Amino acid sequence: MLLWCFVSLLCSAVPLAAAPAGSVYLPDSGRFWHITDLHLDPTYHLTADPTKVCFSSKGAAASHAGVYGDFLCDSPYSLIQSAFTHMAELTQPQDFIIWTGDSPPHVPVDELSTETVIQVISNMTQSIRQHFPNMIVYPALGNHDYWPQDQMLSSTNCIYKAAAQLWEPWLQTEALLTLSQGGFYSQLVKPGLRVVSLNTILYYGPNKVTVNMTDPAGQFEWLEKTLERAVQSQEKVYIIAHVPVGYLAFARNTTAMRESHNERLIAIFRKYSHVVAGHFYGHTHRDSFMVLLDQRGEPVNSLFVSPAVTPIKHVLEPYSNNPAFRMYLYNTKDYTMLDIWQYYLNLTEANEKQRSDWRLEYIMTKAFGLTDLQPQSLLQLGLSFRLPQTKTFDMYFSHYMVNYNSSITCEGDCKVSQVCAVLYLDQLSYSKCVAKGE
């Protein structure tokens, strides 16, 4: 069993590029923050033997380990604390936070238990509350927020109940009830704006428990009813979840969740696209976006996948991501998405200096010459990636890795997979895109 020690390492706070001051920056704008995939590894420690730095490296030599982590390990507490400390300096009282899951580390199943998973979620919840005491946080459960990992049940269990208890300071009675029963909930952020937090682990391929269920935990039915009520109440909805809809950008012909459940969700999101003002996911650890097209090919929804705080990669993977968190700017009149301010930590540099200089990586509208992040704008951007000799896609791929290594490029099949994943979320249109690209 893991030695669950939580060592707090001191980190010096360094000023960042200032975040926009809400309405001062743009009239009729609001802000919220997105953190995801913290993946705390409490065993992380600096030692002479690089194979013993962290359990999450699974014996691979973490030869560049430093105060803030290593690319073969999950997050030390010092990294997570540094992210929260720097983010807290940028927040304003009216902001809120979405937290899209995965607190425990990538370790063999017998190194964890239901109790240790709950303990890690509890520690991360307390840490967030300490750094953001006056802010509402809307969490979603990830595939690692369960034991055994991925195997989330379609009925109430210890972990759903524990999550409801831990998140009681942020959520209301009705939300806590469905969270404790099925791991999902809905809550009004303010009049006119609702967050719907989905448990997409119920649709995740490795989840053997729900493999033959058409509507695990009745979540599809609940989602349609919730969106229908939002229509009647003239509300807009932000969808948050861990595992995203659509296709994986780093693979070919592979949906992030089971294909049949992906098709069902896409159908629901198309039907209620006039209500949904944005989608926000985690899970892949990389920075990407998608555009949901209706059946006529018109852009109807903007979807965003936020990069992770954890920098971990498998020893054989060619690249990873630098640790990251982000801020969204939205229109307070119709809740459409205006911009992303993406922050990151250059992990190599932070370890060398033993100081965490979190920086603004990019502002999305400025980086790509966009007026906003509405579906039409993102569609035009995605289509521009296809053009030959375009630097736009190269910049996008550099952001995808959170500035991990500028010498790594994505061409040929790699680029086809990336671009088709941005533009096509259902099986028919995606397969046509791939066939054209080949």
N, C-alpha and C positions, 0 to 999 in steps of 0.2 A: 504494500500500500504506500502511496506517496506520503512523504513527510510534508504535511500541510503547514509549512511555515511561511509567514508573510513578512518579508523584510522590507522596510521602508527606506529607500535610498534618497539622500538629499539631492535635489536638482535645483540649479539656479535658474530663476525665471528671467528670460530675456525678452525685451519688447518685440512684438511682431508688427508687421504692416497692419495698420489699423483697419478694422472691419467697418463697413459703412454704418453710419449711425441711423439706421431705420429711415424714418421720414425725412431726415436731414439729407440723406443721400438721394432718395427718390421720393417724390410725393406719392401718397397712397401705397406705401410699401411696408411689409412686415418681414420678419426674419425668423428662421428656426435652424437648429443645428442637427447634424446627423453623425452619430458614432456607431460603429459596428465592428463585430469580430475582434473583440478585445483579447480573447484566448489567453488568459493569464496562466503562466506556468510557474507555480510557486517553488519548483525545484531549481529554477535558474540560479546559478551562482558561478562566480569566477573561480576557476581551479586550474591547476597545472595540466591536468589531463583533459584535452578538448572533447573527448568522447563522453565525459561525465558532467559537462556544463548544464545540461537540461535533459529531462526525460523525453521532451518532445522531439529532439533530434534523432531519437531511436538508435543511438549508438554512433551516428555520423559525427565526425569531428567538427565542432563549432570553433574553428581556428581563429576567427576574427571577433570572438566574444568580447564585449565591453560592458560598461555600466548600463547602457540602454538596450542591450540585446545582441542578437546575432541572426543572420538571415536563415539559419537552419533551426532556430528555436522559436517557440512562442514567446509572448511578451513577459519580460520580468515586470514586477510591480512598479519599479522605478519608471519604466516607459509609460505605463498607463497613467501613473500619477502625474508625470510630466505633461502628457496630452491634456488631462483634465485641468491642470494648473494653468496652462497657457490658454486653453479654450475659455476658462472662467474669466480671464482678464478681458475677453472680447465680448462677453455676453451682456445683454441689457435686460432690465426687469420684465419687459413684455415678451421676450423670446420664449420659445419652448424647445424641447429636445426630442428627437426620435432616436431610439436605440434598438437596432435590428438584430440583436441576438449573438449567440456563441461566446459565452464567458469561459468555459473550461478548455483545457489544452488538448492538442492532438497527441494523445498517448494511448497505448494499448488498453483494451477494455478492462482488463483485470487490475489496472492501476487506479481505477475509479470505482465509485459506487453511487447509489442514489444519494446517500448522505453527503458525499464529497462534492457531487455536482450541485446540490442545494447550497452547500457551504460556499462554493465559489460564486454562484449567482448572488448569494447574500452579501458576500464581501464586495462584489462589484457594485451592487445596489447601494450599499452603505457608502462606498467611496464616491459614487455619483451624488448622493444626497449631501455628503460633506462639502463637495466642491460647488454644488449648485443648490443650495438650501432653499431658495425661493422660486425654483423653476419647476414647472410640470414636465415630466418625462413620460413619453409614450413608448413602452417597450414592445418588442415582438420576440417570440421564442425561436431559437435556432436549433439546428440538428444536433449540436453538441450540448445543448441545454437539457439533456436527458441521459438516462443510463438504462440499458446500454445505448450508446449514441445512435441516432437516427430512428430508433424504434418507438416513436411516439404513439401512444394509444389514442383510440377514438372515443375514449370515455375518461371520466375523472380519475385522477391518480395523485400520488404524493407530490410530484413535481409541479403539476398544474396548481394544486392547492397551495404549495409553498410559494409559488410565484405570485399568486393572488394575495397572500398574506404580506409578502415583501413589498409589493407594489401598491398596497392599500393607500399610502400617502398621496399617490398620484391619480388613482382611478376611482370612479364612482361605483355604487352598489351593483348596478346592472352589468357594468363592464367586468367587475370582479367575479360575478356569478358565471358568465359564459367563459371567462378565463379559467376558472377552477374546474369547469366541466369539459371544455374542449380546447383550451389553449388559445382562444381568439376572443376579440371584443371590439366594441365600437364606443366612441365617446365624443361628445361635442367639445371642441376646443374653445369655440366662442360662437355666438349666434351667427349661423350661416356657414360654419366650417366644422366638419366632422372627420375624425381619424378612424379608419377601419384597420385594425391590426389582425392580419390573417395568420393562421398556423399552416404554412405551406409545407411543413415537415410531414403532414398527413398525406401529401402527394409526392413525397421524395422517393426516388427509385430504390435506394437501399432500405427503406422502411418496409420490412416483411409483414408487419402487423396489418397494414391497410391495403396490401397488394391487390386483393380481389374486391375491394369496396368501391362502389360507384360514387358514394357521397359520404366519406368518413366523417364521423361526428356531426353529420348534417350541416356541414359548414357551407356548402354551395347554396342550399336552400336558405340558410340564415343570411348569407351574403346578399342574395337576390332580394329578400324581404327588407334587409337593412338599406340597400340602395333604393328600393322602391319607396321606402319611408322618407329617405333623403329627398327624393323627387317631390313628394307631397309637401314636405316641409321647406322646400326651396333652399336646400343646403348643398354645398359642394363638399366633395370627399377627397381626402388623401388616403391612398392605400399604402400601408406599410407591411412588410413581411421580410422574412430572412431569405428563403430560396426564391429567386425571381421567376417570373414567367419567361417564355421565349427560349432561344437556343444559346448554348454556351459558345462564347466567342473564341475560346482556345481549342475547341474540338470541332468535329464535323458531324452533322446530322444528329446532334445530341441535345435534347432539351434538358434544362436544369432540373425539372421535375418529370414525372411520368408523362409520356406524350398524350395519353387520353385525358388526364386531368388538366394538362396544359391547354388542350383544345377547348375543354369545358370552361376554363377560366377566361380564355381569350373571347369566347362567345359572350360570356357575361359582361366582360369589360367593354366589348363593342356595343352591346345593348344599352349599357349605362354610361357610355363615354361622355355624354353631355353633363353628367353629374360628377364624374371623376376628374379632378383638376390636377392630379399628379400621382405617380407611383414611386415608391422609394424602397430599395432592396439592399441586401448585403450578400454574404455567402461566398462570392467568387474571390474576394480579397482584392479585386482589381477595380479600376475606375472605368465605367462605361455608361452608355445611354442607349435607349431603344425608342423607336417610334411605333406606336400601334396604328396600323392602317385599317380602315373599315373594308368591307368586301368589295367596294368599288375602287380601293386603292387610295382613298382620301385619308390624310393624317388626322387622327382623332384624340390621341393621348400621348403625353410625354412620360417616359419612364427612366429612372436614374438608379444606377447601382453604385454605391459608395465604396471606395477602397477601405481596407482594414487598418486597424491599429497594429495588429500583429504583423511582423515582417516575414513570417515563416515561409519557407519553400522546401520541397523535397530535394534531397541532395542531387538528384538527376535533372531537376528542372533548370532550364537555361536562365530564367529570370524570376524575380519576385517583385515585391512592392515595398517602397519606403512607408513607414507608419504615417497615417493620415486621419484627418477629420475634416468636416466641411460645414459651411453655412449656406442655406438657401434664402434667396430673396423672393418674396411673392407679392402679388398685387392684392391689396386688402379689399378691393371692391369685388373682384370675381375669383380671387384665389389662384389665378394662373401663375405659372412660374416665370420669374423675371431673370434670375441669375444664380450662379454658383460661385462662391468664394472657397477655393480648395486650399487647405493648409497641409503642410507635410514636414517631416523631420528627415534630414539627410542622416541616416543612421550611422554610416561610416564616419562622417565628419563629427557627429555628436560623440561617438565613442573615442575618437582621437582627441577631441578637445575636453572630453568629460563634462560637456555642457550641452543642454538641449535647446538649440536655436530653431524653434519652430518658425516656418516661413510661409508666406502666401505663395503657393505654387502657380496658380493662375486664377483669373476671373474669366468665366466661360464666354461671356459676350465679347469681351475684349480680345481674348485669345483667338476666337474664330470669326470675329466681325459680325456678330449677330445683334439683332435689336432686342430679343427676348428668348425664352426657352419654350415657346409654344410649339405644338406639334408641327406646324408648317415650317417654322424656322429650323427645327431639328431634322425634318425630312430633307430640306435643301442641303443642310450640312452633310447628312448621311449620303445623299446622292453625289455630293462633291468629292467624297472619298474615292469614288470609282474613277475619277478622271486621272489620266496618265500624268506623270511629272507633277503631281500635286504634293505640296509640302503640308497641306492640311491634315492628311491622314497620318503622315509621319509624326506630326505634333500630337495628334490624338493618341497614337500608340505609345508615345513617350509618357503622356498623361496616364494611359492605361496601366503602366508599370510604376506610376508615381515617381518619375525621374530616376528609376533604378539604374539604368545604364543606357546612355544615348547611342552607344555603338551597336546595340541590338536593334535590328530592323525587322519589319514584317512585310514580306512580299509574297507573290504567287498564291499558293494555297492558303497560307496564313492570312493574307489580306482578304481573300474571298470569304473565309470563315468569319472574320471580324465584321466585314461590311454587311454580309447577309444577316448576321445576328443583330446588327443595329436596325436594319430595315424591315425584317420579316419575322413575325413571331409565331405564325401558324405553319403547319406542316406543308400545305400545298404551296404557299407563296415562297417559303424558305427553300424547298426542294427545287423550285423553278430557278431561284436566284443562284443556287449552287451549281445547277446544271449549266446555266449561262456563263458563270464564272470559269467553269472548267473548259 
